[in-house]
Amino acid sequence: MTIDDLAAYLQIAKSILYKLAQEGKVPGQKVGKHWRFSRVAVEEWLKRWDQRVSES
């Protein structure tokens, strides 16, 4: 998925997503000048994040 796809999926601004990706806070990789994201990796990341939030 592209940054546009993921921003729409997560319902967040692309600028926030770029920052999260650059900081390594969301699973993705840069291919040339473009970020790419695996839907499976993102869904697993969301599950782990949700578990940490619910444990707090």
N, C-alpha and C positions, 0 to 999 in steps of 0.2 A: 504494500500500500504506500501511497505517496503521503507527503506531509498534508496535502489538501484533504485526502481521504481520511487520514487519522484525525485531523482537526475537526472534521465534520462528525466522525464517529464518536469522538470524546466530547464534542460540543464545547471546544475551547478555541481561543484565538490562535492563529498560526504563529504569531510572535511568541506566545507563551510556550507553544510546543517546540519551536526552534530552540528556545532557551533550555528547556528540559532535556532535549536531545543532546545539545552541546555539553551539558553538565553530566550526561550519562544517567539521568534519572528516569528515562523512558527507554526501553530496548529498541535500538535501531542502529543502522549503519549508514555511513555516508558513501555514496557511490558517485565518484566525481564531485560535482557540485550539488548533488541532490541527495536528500535523505530518503531511505527506504525502511519500511517497518513490516514485520511479519505479524499477520493478524493473530496467529496462535501465540506468539511470544507476548504480544500486547495483552491478550486476554488472560494469560497466566500472570503477567505483571499486575493487572487489575485485581485478580483474585488475591494475590499476596498482599497488595495494598489494602484491599478491603478487609482482609483478616487482621492486619496490624491496626487498622482504625477501630475495628470492633473489639479488639482486645484492650484498647485504651480506656 
